[in-house]
Structure formats: C-alpha cells, structure tokens
C-alpha cells in the first residue's frame, strides 16, 4: 500500500509540473538549431551533439526532473521583460556573466578534458537563453511588421539608442513564475492576453510551427546561435583550447551513453501531456504527441538512468552565469552591443508535410502514430508524432535546413512512418512513404 501511495503521489506531482510546460520553447527546435549551427561553423559531430544535449537539459531540470529540479533556471528563458530597457539590461547582464566565465576558462593553466567538456556544456546551456529571446519576444513583429520576409538582423545589429526608441513596444511574454519581475508596474501592461507568453494557440511566443511567424523567429535563432558561439570564441581567447573543443571526440562507450540519454530526453518531451483537452500535449515539436502512460513509463526509465555528461550538468554550480539576472538595480559594466552581429550568407530550405492518411486496415480503428523522419546534409531531423490519428491535416511537420550559400547540392531523404512505439528514433515501425530529393542551389 505504501508503494502504491507513493506512485499515486508521484503521478499527481508530475501532472502538476506538466501544467507549467506551455511556457517553454519546444525542445526539438532548440536541439536542431544548436546542432546545425555548431556543425555548420566547423564543430565536430560529437561537440555539436553535446551542445544540443546540454541545451535540452535546461528545461528537463527546470520543469521535469522532480527530485533534482533547478528552479534557479527560471531566469534563463527571457520571459517577463516589459520594455526595451529591461531587455537591454538583461542581455548585458547575461553577456557579462558569460564573458567572465569564458575568459576564466580560457585563462586556465593546463586545462584537462573536463575543462573542455565544461566549456561545451556551458555553450549549450547558455544557447538555450539566446534562442529563447527570439522565441519569447515580439522582436520578429517589431522588426518585420507585415513583411513576408526572413531577416537576419538580430538585436545585436542595433545601437542602444535605436532600441530604446521602442520603449514598451518591445517586450517578452509574461510568465508569472519566470522571475521576480512579474509584479510591480508591469501588471497593467500584461493584464490582457496579448502580453501573455501563451501556448500553442495564443500568446506572444513563437515556440512551435503552430504559432504565427515561427519560421522568422527560427531563422533569427539560427543566426543568433552562430553569433553567440563566435562571441564565446573571442572571450575564451585561447586558440589551442578552442580547437580542442571544436574537434572534441567521444569514445565509443561515451557516445553510446549520450545517444541513449538523448533518446530518453526526446521521449520525455515527446510524450509529455497536461491531460485530455489541453493545448499542451507534447513538447518536442508541437502539439499532438502526448500520452500520459508513455510519459510515466519513460520518466521512470529516465530517472533510473545516468550518463557522465548528465552528472556534469547536475552537479555544476551555475551561480556565476545566473548572477544578477532580473536585478534591474544592477548596472552591468559591459558596453552595447556586448558582442558583434553575424553577417554570414546562408540558404534556408523548408520541407512541410501538409496531409497524411493511413489507409491500411490494421490501424483503421485504433488510430496511427505517424511521424516524419528526414536526413539532409548529414543531419537528422525527427519530427513529432501525431498520436492516435489516421488522418492528419496540415500537420506541424516543418523542417528547416540551413546550408551555406556556396553549397551546390543538398540531398534530402524523407520518410513518413507509423509507429505505436517511437523508441528507436525512426528506425522501427512501418514506413508509409519514402523519397529522395536533390536541391540544386
């Protein structure tokens, strides 16, 4: 009876935590942005994979991992900032903290392998915050208006005076547990739904392909990711250390550990749900994949497992990175912009699935779990499953590939799967449809 009661209480606690998840950037997009940008500017596959994994762990430990939650991570999502001045101050503090950390890292005598892992880990974790600014703010709308275009001018492209001209017309969505900034003078401004962070169906956010201007925010997130990594290279100011970090290699045992852990993280985001009727049903890449039974089963497996990199993430002291965030009485010393904008030339390829239907009788009455799996330019893009449906109209299956403008050809392998148990990241289950495309640029 005691064991049963503990299980019930754990289930209730998990459910209450999941009610918060509507306020996070869907983590499949965090993963792809980080990995693609890192690999496209010369990082090894293993280094890019570790950065993306560290990025995803920010939300895992902020929201999911009940026995090891890190509520201090609430300040890492760029929420609840209600004016250009507050946004500028937050960026300055965050950049100043990061600059101090990476300068110290680069100055260490005789750094060992753990130091290189520490650097890669903090790059990935801080990229979560950088990307969230463009997902959680109205920067896209403030800069593009009704223009159906994709701009690459991040906030670092503007002077402080130009930004201050926006006043309270530049802001990030209100999320009442994200910081100590949720009260005071901001209350009148966020009283309407337009200022809320929102979820898949409403709010300021661009967290998934269901939201207006998602693709514009995603493109800015990609450019901002490259900017941040290049800034860190300058802060470290140690070419030998940077080369080792960029070419970092895992051994076979470590690689398997990380791959297994990434699958557990993927399933956690894929299966999460706030219950029937919610618009918060899955957080890998959009709504529709959640299932409480699958989530609880995977959650038990996730908490029972451990990897060397997850141990590093859990035990790390983040206080230097988090110091003074949301403290608007603090005056950072760093100038604006705290680092230079990026002006590289890239091409975006968009692949969207608009309709899918299962005509095979074995699944006629039970419903399918369809999902899209794409391999392109050496990268794999696993989209969300649409749980228990035989017909999918205008699915949120949107893959965005970024390649250099000098790339002559891009090969894309596309497959549509049905799988009631998406445990092997697309390698199992029934393949409904496959094709190979070649894009000539």
Backbone torsions as a table, in degrees:
resi	resn	phi	psi	omega
1	UNK	NA	-37.6	179.0
2	UNK	-63.4	-44.1	179.5
3	UNK	-62.5	-41.4	179.9
4	UNK	-63.8	-43.1	-180.0
5	UNK	-63.6	-40.8	177.9
6	UNK	-61.3	-40.4	-179.7
7	UNK	-64.6	-41.7	179.4
8	UNK	-63.7	-46.1	179.9
9	UNK	-63.0	-38.9	178.3
10	UNK	-63.9	-41.3	-179.8
11	UNK	-63.7	-42.6	178.7
12	UNK	-63.2	-43.5	-179.5
13	UNK	-63.1	-43.4	177.5
14	UNK	-60.1	-43.9	-179.5
15	UNK	-60.4	-43.1	-179.9
16	UNK	-64.8	-38.7	177.6
17	UNK	-65.2	-40.1	-177.4
18	UNK	-64.1	-24.1	177.7
19	UNK	-62.3	-20.8	-179.3
20	UNK	-82.4	-15.9	-162.1
21	UNK	-72.0	-11.8	177.9
22	UNK	-61.0	-16.1	-175.1
23	UNK	-93.6	13.8	-178.4
24	UNK	-114.0	149.7	172.2
25	UNK	-65.8	131.0	179.5
26	UNK	-59.0	132.4	-163.6
27	UNK	-82.1	-14.2	171.2
28	UNK	-63.1	-35.2	178.8
29	UNK	-72.8	-40.9	172.8
30	UNK	-55.1	-45.7	-177.3
31	UNK	-61.3	-50.9	-176.7
32	UNK	-65.7	-43.5	179.8
33	UNK	-57.8	-48.2	-175.8
34	UNK	-66.1	-50.7	-178.6
35	UNK	-61.9	-46.6	-175.6
36	UNK	-65.7	-45.4	-179.4
37	UNK	-63.6	-44.0	-179.0
38	UNK	-63.0	-45.6	-179.5
39	UNK	-68.3	-35.6	-177.7
40	UNK	-70.9	-17.7	176.6
41	UNK	-109.9	19.0	166.3
42	UNK	107.2	5.2	177.7
43	UNK	-79.0	150.0	177.8
44	UNK	-65.4	162.1	177.8
45	UNK	-59.5	-40.7	-178.9
46	UNK	-68.2	-42.2	179.3
47	UNK	-63.7	-43.5	179.3
48	UNK	-64.4	-38.2	179.5
49	UNK	-65.0	-42.0	179.4
50	UNK	-66.6	-38.4	176.4
51	UNK	-61.2	-46.8	-179.1
52	UNK	-63.5	-38.9	179.2
53	UNK	-65.0	-44.9	178.4
54	UNK	-61.3	-40.7	177.0
55	UNK	-57.6	-47.1	-178.9
56	UNK	-66.6	-30.8	-177.8
57	UNK	-69.1	-20.0	178.9
58	UNK	-57.1	-48.9	179.7
59	UNK	-73.3	-34.8	178.0
60	UNK	-55.7	-46.9	-176.6
61	UNK	-84.4	-15.6	176.9
62	UNK	-84.3	-29.3	-172.0
63	UNK	-126.8	-35.5	-167.6
64	UNK	-98.2	-44.4	-165.0
65	UNK	-80.4	87.3	-165.9
66	UNK	-60.2	-36.1	-176.4
67	UNK	-82.6	-11.6	-178.0
68	UNK	-136.9	36.1	-178.2
69	UNK	-61.8	147.2	175.2
70	UNK	-119.7	81.3	-178.7
71	UNK	-61.6	-20.6	178.4
72	UNK	-63.1	-18.3	177.9
73	UNK	-72.3	-5.7	177.9
74	UNK	-54.2	-28.6	-175.1
75	UNK	-84.9	3.5	-175.1
76	UNK	-97.5	14.2	-172.4
77	UNK	-116.9	6.2	178.5
78	UNK	54.6	40.2	176.1
79	UNK	-97.5	163.4	168.9
80	UNK	56.1	48.8	172.7
81	UNK	-119.8	124.2	-162.4
82	UNK	-113.6	13.0	177.1
83	UNK	-161.2	163.9	176.5
84	UNK	-60.2	-38.2	-179.3
85	UNK	-62.7	-44.4	178.8
86	UNK	-64.2	-39.8	179.5
87	UNK	-64.4	-44.9	179.3
88	UNK	-60.8	-45.9	-179.2
89	UNK	-61.9	-42.8	179.1
90	UNK	-62.8	-44.0	178.0
91	UNK	-60.8	-44.0	-179.2
92	UNK	-61.6	-46.2	-179.6
93	UNK	-62.7	-46.1	-178.4
94	UNK	-62.6	-44.6	179.4
95	UNK	-67.4	-40.1	179.6
96	UNK	-63.1	-45.2	177.2
97	UNK	-59.4	-46.2	-178.0
98	UNK	-66.4	-42.1	178.1
99	UNK	-58.5	-45.5	179.7
100	UNK	-61.6	-42.7	-179.9
101	UNK	-62.6	-49.5	-174.3
102	UNK	-72.3	-29.2	173.7
103	UNK	-64.9	-41.9	177.7
104	UNK	-64.6	-40.6	178.8
105	UNK	-61.4	-45.3	-178.1
106	UNK	-67.8	-22.9	-177.5
107	UNK	-91.0	-1.3	-177.2
108	UNK	-65.9	142.4	175.9
109	UNK	-81.6	134.1	175.4
110	UNK	47.9	57.9	178.9
111	UNK	-62.4	143.9	178.9
112	UNK	-105.2	-174.9	-176.1
113	UNK	-61.1	-34.4	178.6
114	UNK	-63.6	-33.0	177.8
115	UNK	-66.8	-39.6	178.5
116	UNK	-66.2	-40.5	176.8
117	UNK	-64.0	-38.9	178.2
118	UNK	-60.7	-44.9	178.9
119	UNK	-62.3	-45.6	179.1
120	UNK	-62.3	-42.6	-179.7
121	UNK	-60.7	-45.6	-178.0
122	UNK	-72.9	-32.5	173.3
123	UNK	-57.4	-49.7	-178.3
124	UNK	-62.7	-44.8	-177.6
125	UNK	-65.1	-42.3	-179.5
126	UNK	-71.5	-27.8	176.3
127	UNK	-62.8	-26.9	176.7
128	UNK	-57.6	-43.6	-179.0
129	UNK	-69.4	-44.5	179.7
130	UNK	-57.0	-47.3	-178.1
131	UNK	-68.5	-35.3	-178.6
132	UNK	-64.6	-28.8	178.8
133	UNK	-56.7	-44.8	-177.0
134	UNK	-76.9	-23.8	176.3
135	UNK	-82.1	-28.7	-170.5
136	UNK	-108.3	-1.4	-178.7
137	UNK	-112.3	176.5	174.5
138	UNK	-100.2	26.5	180.0
139	UNK	-57.2	-42.9	-179.9
140	UNK	-58.7	-49.3	-177.5
141	UNK	-67.1	-37.9	-179.1
142	UNK	-66.1	-31.5	-174.9
143	UNK	-96.1	-30.7	-173.6
144	UNK	-106.5	-22.0	-177.5
145	UNK	58.6	-128.9	-179.1
146	UNK	-92.1	4.0	-178.4
147	UNK	-64.0	127.4	176.9
148	UNK	-89.0	68.1	-173.8
149	UNK	-140.8	166.5	-179.5
150	UNK	-117.4	106.6	-177.5
151	UNK	-94.4	156.1	-180.0
152	UNK	-121.3	14.4	179.3
153	UNK	-86.0	97.9	177.7
154	UNK	-73.6	177.3	-178.9
155	UNK	-63.3	-22.8	179.2
156	UNK	-73.3	-8.5	-179.3
157	UNK	-82.5	-2.7	-172.5
158	UNK	-123.1	150.6	176.9
159	UNK	-74.1	162.5	178.3
160	UNK	-62.1	-38.6	-179.8
161	UNK	-64.6	-41.7	178.9
162	UNK	-62.4	-39.2	-179.4
163	UNK	-71.4	-39.9	-178.8
164	UNK	-63.7	-23.2	176.8
165	UNK	-61.3	-23.4	179.2
166	UNK	-72.7	-23.8	-179.6
167	UNK	57.1	-132.8	179.8
168	UNK	-87.8	13.1	174.4
169	UNK	-87.1	-3.5	171.6
170	UNK	-115.5	122.5	-172.0
171	UNK	-158.1	168.1	171.2
172	UNK	-116.8	159.0	-172.4
173	UNK	-65.8	145.1	-179.3
174	UNK	-75.2	127.0	176.2
175	UNK	-138.2	113.7	-162.9
176	UNK	-74.7	-3.8	174.3
177	UNK	-115.4	12.6	-173.5
178	UNK	-83.0	-18.8	-175.6
179	UNK	-171.0	178.1	173.1
180	UNK	-81.4	10.0	-174.9
181	UNK	-99.8	14.1	-173.0
182	UNK	-81.9	-14.9	-178.4
183	UNK	-105.0	-134.9	-179.7
184	UNK	42.5	-137.4	-167.6
185	UNK	-70.9	-10.2	-177.2
186	UNK	-77.2	-16.3	-170.1
187	UNK	-58.7	-41.7	-178.1
188	UNK	-65.0	-37.1	-176.8
189	UNK	-68.8	-39.0	-174.0
190	UNK	-93.4	9.9	-176.8
191	UNK	-67.7	-24.2	177.8
192	UNK	-92.4	161.8	-176.1
193	UNK	-66.9	-22.6	-177.1
194	UNK	-62.7	-25.9	-178.2
195	UNK	-93.6	-5.4	-178.6
196	UNK	-73.0	149.2	172.5
197	UNK	-59.3	-46.9	175.6
198	UNK	79.8	-167.4	-178.2
199	UNK	-134.5	-144.3	-178.9
200	UNK	-69.9	-21.5	-172.8
201	UNK	-113.0	-4.6	-176.4
202	UNK	-161.2	169.2	171.3
203	UNK	101.4	-178.5	-176.7
204	UNK	-75.7	-26.7	-165.6
205	UNK	-65.1	155.9	171.8
206	UNK	-120.9	44.9	-168.0
207	UNK	-75.0	-20.8	-179.9
208	UNK	-149.5	173.3	-177.6
209	UNK	-66.5	-8.8	176.6
210	UNK	-79.1	-11.7	-174.0
211	UNK	-96.8	146.2	176.6
212	UNK	-58.1	140.4	176.0
213	UNK	64.9	18.0	178.3
214	UNK	-55.2	-46.9	-175.0
215	UNK	-64.0	-34.7	177.2
216	UNK	-66.7	-42.6	178.8
217	UNK	-66.1	-37.1	-180.0
218	UNK	-64.6	-43.4	178.6
219	UNK	-62.4	-42.2	176.5
220	UNK	-64.2	-37.6	177.5
221	UNK	-61.6	-36.4	178.8
222	UNK	-66.0	-48.5	178.6
223	UNK	-62.3	-42.5	-179.2
224	UNK	-64.2	-33.1	177.4
225	UNK	-64.3	-44.7	177.7
226	UNK	-64.1	-42.8	177.5
227	UNK	-54.7	-47.8	-175.4
228	UNK	-64.8	-44.4	-179.7
229	UNK	-63.6	-40.6	177.9
230	UNK	-66.0	-36.4	176.6
231	UNK	-63.0	-42.4	-179.9
232	UNK	-62.9	-39.0	176.8
233	UNK	-56.6	-43.3	178.3
234	UNK	-67.5	-39.1	179.8
235	UNK	-66.3	-41.0	178.5
236	UNK	-64.0	-41.7	174.6
237	UNK	50.4	44.0	179.5
238	UNK	-143.4	89.6	-174.1
239	UNK	-55.8	-36.8	-179.5
240	UNK	-66.2	-46.4	178.4
241	UNK	-62.3	-43.5	-178.3
242	UNK	-62.5	-39.5	179.1
243	UNK	-64.3	-41.7	178.7
244	UNK	-65.2	-42.9	178.4
245	UNK	-63.8	-42.6	-177.6
246	UNK	-66.1	-32.4	-177.9
247	UNK	-101.2	17.7	-172.8
248	UNK	-56.7	138.3	-179.5
249	UNK	-126.7	137.3	171.8
250	UNK	-91.0	149.2	170.6
251	UNK	-80.4	173.7	-173.1
252	UNK	-60.4	-41.4	-178.7
253	UNK	-67.3	-43.4	177.9
254	UNK	-63.3	-41.6	-178.7
255	UNK	-61.3	-42.8	179.1
256	UNK	-65.7	-40.7	177.1
257	UNK	-57.1	-48.0	-177.5
258	UNK	-67.3	-43.7	179.6
259	UNK	-60.3	-42.4	178.9
260	UNK	-64.5	-40.8	-179.3
261	UNK	-68.3	-38.9	178.0
262	UNK	-61.8	-38.2	177.2
263	UNK	-63.4	-40.0	178.3
264	UNK	-64.6	-40.9	177.5
265	UNK	-64.3	-44.5	177.6
266	UNK	-56.0	-46.4	-178.9
267	UNK	-65.7	-37.3	179.4
268	UNK	-58.9	-46.9	178.6
269	UNK	-69.4	-37.8	-176.6
270	UNK	-64.9	-42.8	-170.4
271	UNK	-90.3	-13.1	-173.4
272	UNK	-59.4	143.5	179.5
273	UNK	-153.0	149.8	173.8
274	UNK	-100.4	11.5	175.4
275	UNK	107.9	169.5	-178.0
276	UNK	-57.1	139.0	177.0
277	UNK	82.8	-0.2	-178.8
278	UNK	-82.5	153.9	171.0
279	UNK	-98.4	26.0	-176.8
280	UNK	-128.9	63.5	-169.8
281	UNK	-121.0	81.8	-176.3
282	UNK	106.0	139.6	-179.8
283	UNK	-140.1	35.8	170.2
284	UNK	-88.6	-63.1	175.2
285	UNK	-147.5	72.5	175.7
286	UNK	100.8	178.4	-172.9
287	UNK	-81.4	156.1	168.1
288	UNK	110.4	-2.9	-174.4
289	UNK	-105.6	-6.6	-170.7
290	UNK	-72.0	148.9	175.0
291	UNK	-158.6	119.6	-173.4
292	UNK	-63.9	-40.1	179.8
293	UNK	-62.9	-45.5	178.4
294	UNK	-63.0	-40.2	-178.5
295	UNK	-63.4	-48.2	-177.3
296	UNK	-63.2	-40.3	177.9
297	UNK	-61.3	-45.1	-179.2
298	UNK	-70.6	-36.1	-178.9
299	UNK	-60.9	-41.4	177.9
300	UNK	-61.7	-43.2	-180.0
301	UNK	-67.1	-38.7	-179.8
302	UNK	-64.2	-47.7	-177.0
303	UNK	-71.2	-22.9	178.9
304	UNK	-82.0	-11.6	-176.8
305	UNK	-102.8	170.0	175.8
306	UNK	-160.4	149.6	174.5
307	UNK	-130.2	161.4	-178.5
308	UNK	-61.4	-35.6	-177.0
309	UNK	-75.3	-36.7	176.5
310	UNK	-65.2	-35.2	175.9
311	UNK	-62.2	-41.8	177.0
312	UNK	-60.1	-45.3	-177.9
313	UNK	-63.7	-44.2	-176.8
314	UNK	-64.6	-43.2	-169.2
315	UNK	-88.3	-4.5	-173.5
316	UNK	-74.2	144.4	175.6
317	UNK	-92.5	109.1	-175.0
318	UNK	-93.6	7.7	-170.8
319	UNK	-60.0	-34.5	-179.1
320	UNK	-67.5	-36.2	178.8
321	UNK	-72.1	-34.4	-173.7
322	UNK	-90.0	-9.3	-171.9
323	UNK	-56.3	131.7	171.1
324	UNK	69.9	1.6	177.0
325	UNK	-62.3	136.2	-176.2
326	UNK	68.7	12.9	173.0
327	UNK	-99.6	97.4	-173.1
328	UNK	-85.2	1.6	170.0
329	UNK	-87.8	-16.5	179.4
330	UNK	-77.0	137.9	-179.2
331	UNK	-111.8	102.0	179.3
332	UNK	-68.1	149.0	-177.7
333	UNK	-87.6	-17.9	-174.6
334	UNK	-68.4	144.7	179.4
335	UNK	-83.8	167.6	175.5
336	UNK	-107.8	137.2	-7.6
337	UNK	-74.1	147.4	-177.4
338	UNK	-69.4	-15.8	173.8
339	UNK	-156.6	167.1	-170.7
340	UNK	-82.9	146.8	174.3
341	UNK	-69.8	158.8	179.7
342	UNK	-101.8	139.3	-176.4
343	UNK	-129.8	35.8	179.2
344	UNK	-73.5	170.1	-176.5
345	UNK	-113.6	111.5	-177.9
346	UNK	-129.8	159.0	177.2
347	UNK	-116.8	136.4	176.6
348	UNK	-104.7	131.9	175.0
349	UNK	-114.3	126.2	-178.2
350	UNK	-106.8	130.2	176.7
351	UNK	-124.3	117.4	-176.3
352	UNK	-127.5	132.3	173.8
353	UNK	-99.1	121.4	-173.8
354	UNK	-100.4	-20.0	-177.2
355	UNK	-155.9	138.0	174.3
356	UNK	-146.4	140.1	179.3
357	UNK	-142.1	135.1	176.5
358	UNK	-94.4	113.5	-179.6
359	UNK	-99.6	5.1	-176.7
360	UNK	-87.1	128.2	-170.8
361	UNK	-62.6	-32.8	-178.4
362	UNK	-56.1	-23.5	-178.0
363	UNK	-109.4	10.6	-171.1
364	UNK	-60.3	-40.3	-174.5
365	UNK	-102.4	-19.4	-176.9
366	UNK	-91.0	-21.1	-178.1
367	UNK	89.4	148.0	-177.7
368	UNK	-101.0	162.4	169.8
369	UNK	-119.1	83.3	-174.9
370	UNK	-89.7	147.0	176.0
371	UNK	-154.6	161.4	-177.4
372	UNK	-110.3	137.9	179.2
373	UNK	-127.1	122.6	-176.1
374	UNK	-127.2	136.3	172.3
375	UNK	-120.4	125.5	-177.4
376	UNK	-151.4	136.2	175.0
377	UNK	53.5	35.3	179.4
378	UNK	80.0	1.6	-179.1
379	UNK	-112.8	148.9	177.2
380	UNK	-110.4	135.0	-178.6
381	UNK	-122.4	107.4	179.9
382	UNK	-101.9	117.9	-178.3
383	UNK	-89.5	172.8	-176.1
384	UNK	-71.6	156.6	171.3
385	UNK	-87.9	147.1	171.9
386	UNK	-100.9	107.3	-166.8
387	UNK	-75.6	127.1	166.9
388	UNK	62.2	41.1	176.9
389	UNK	-133.6	138.2	177.3
390	UNK	-92.0	-19.6	178.7
391	UNK	-127.7	129.0	-180.0
392	UNK	-124.4	113.2	177.6
393	UNK	-98.6	131.9	176.2
394	UNK	47.1	53.4	-179.0
395	UNK	-60.7	156.0	178.5
396	UNK	-84.5	36.8	177.3
397	UNK	-89.6	94.2	-178.3
398	UNK	-128.8	116.3	176.4
399	UNK	-112.7	132.2	179.0
400	UNK	-118.1	121.0	178.1
401	UNK	-105.9	133.5	174.0
402	UNK	-111.6	126.1	178.4
403	UNK	-134.2	159.6	177.5
404	UNK	-65.4	145.9	-179.3
405	UNK	-66.4	-14.7	178.8
406	UNK	-91.8	0.7	177.3
407	UNK	-71.3	122.4	-176.0
408	UNK	-76.5	-40.0	-176.3
409	UNK	-138.2	146.8	173.5
410	UNK	-129.4	120.7	177.2
411	UNK	-93.5	133.9	-178.3
412	UNK	-124.8	124.3	173.6
413	UNK	-105.2	118.1	-175.5
414	UNK	-113.5	135.1	173.7
415	UNK	-143.3	139.8	175.8
416	UNK	-107.6	122.9	-174.7
417	UNK	-113.3	157.9	163.7
418	UNK	-123.2	125.4	-177.0
419	UNK	-153.8	121.1	177.5
420	UNK	-75.2	-11.4	-178.5
421	UNK	-142.0	90.3	-172.3
422	UNK	-83.3	61.9	-172.0
423	UNK	-90.3	-21.1	-175.1
424	UNK	-113.7	29.5	174.2
425	UNK	53.6	45.3	173.3
426	UNK	94.0	-1.7	-178.3
427	UNK	-89.5	-2.6	178.8
428	UNK	-126.2	175.9	177.6
429	UNK	89.1	176.7	-176.0
430	UNK	-86.0	127.9	176.1
431	UNK	-89.1	116.2	179.9
432	UNK	-80.9	-35.4	-168.3
433	UNK	-157.7	135.9	177.1
434	UNK	-138.2	146.1	171.2
435	UNK	-157.0	160.0	177.2
436	UNK	-122.8	128.1	-177.7
437	UNK	-117.0	149.0	173.9
438	UNK	-125.7	119.8	178.2
439	UNK	-98.8	123.4	175.1
440	UNK	-97.7	121.0	-173.3
441	UNK	-96.8	NA	NA
